[in-house]
Amino acid sequence: MPTKLTSPKVSNRMKQFVDNALPALPFWDVCCDHGYIGIAALKSLKFEEVHFVDQVPHIMERLDKLIHQSPHLNPAYNFFLHISSGENLDMDIYGTILIAGVGGTTIIKILDSLFERQYLKANRLLLSPHLDEHILIPYLESNPISKLYTLTEKILMSERRRIRPLYIYDKI
Ligand SMILES: C[S@@+](CC[C@H](N)C(=O)[O-])C[C@H]1O[C@@H](n2cnc3c(N)ncnc32)[C@H](O)[C@@H]1O
C-alpha cells in the first residue's frame, strides 16, 4: 500500500531555524524526524547543501519519499540523508548544525562525540533543547567546546502555547 505523505507545515519555530542559519554553507538538520526544517532549508535555496540526520530508519525512508514526491522540490538540489545517530556521524560538519526538539543530554552526547572525534567544524550551532536546558547550558560554558564557540544570542520562540529556546553559538 502506498504511504500517505503529508506536505510539510513549517511553523514559525522551524522558520526561525532556517532564518538564523548561515547562508551559502551546509545546513545540518540533526534529529530531523519529519524533516520539515531541512525541507524548508532546501526550498530557501540559501544553503550549499542540506543534510538530514535521524537514527530511525523508517523515518528516513518516509522522508526520502516525501522529498522525491514533493512537487516543489527539485531532486537536483544538493541534499543528503544520513540514517545515523548524531553521535555516530563520521564526517566533518561544516556550516550550521541544528539540533532541535530533543533533550539537552542528547545534544551534549552528540556534540561531545563530534568534538572528541574532531568532526565538529561547524561555524554556527543552533541548539533548541525541549528538556534539560539547565544541564545543557552549564555544560556549554565549562566544556572544552566553550573554547571554540561563544553564545551570540538566545531567542525565545512560541509554538503551540509552549516557549522553546533557541541558543545560537558562533565559532570564536
Ligand atoms: C521530536 S523529534 C524533533 C524533530 C525536529 N528536530 C523538530 O525540532 O521539530 C526528535 C527526533 O530526534 C531523533 N533522535 C533522538 N535522538 C537522536 C540521536 N541521538 N541522533 C539522531 N536522531 C535522534 C528521534 O528519532 C526523533 O525523530
The ligand as a Gaussian input file, in Angstrom:
#p B3LYP/6-31G(d) Opt

LIG

0 1
 C       10.733000      15.462000      18.496000
 S       11.677000      14.985000      17.099000
 C       12.424000      16.546000      16.693000
 C       12.123000      16.941000      15.273000
 C       12.683000      18.278000      14.829000
 N       14.100000      18.390000      15.082000
 C       11.940000      19.432000      15.445000
 O       12.511000      20.140000      16.282000
 O       10.770000      19.639000      15.082000
 C       13.025000      14.082000      17.761000
 C       13.753000      13.218000      16.735000
 O       15.074000      13.029000      17.214000
 C       15.519000      11.755000      16.831000
 N       16.668000      11.438000      17.684000
 C       16.678000      11.300000      19.037000
 N       17.930000      11.089000      19.476000
 C       18.743000      11.111000      18.375000
 C       20.141000      10.969000      18.168000
 N       20.958000      10.754000      19.197000
 N       20.622000      11.056000      16.919000
 C       19.778000      11.241000      15.861000
 N       18.438000      11.373000      15.984000
 C       17.927000      11.308000      17.236000
 C       14.311000      10.879000      17.004000
 O       14.399000       9.710000      16.221000
 C       13.186000      11.816000      16.550000
 O       12.914000      11.608000      15.184000

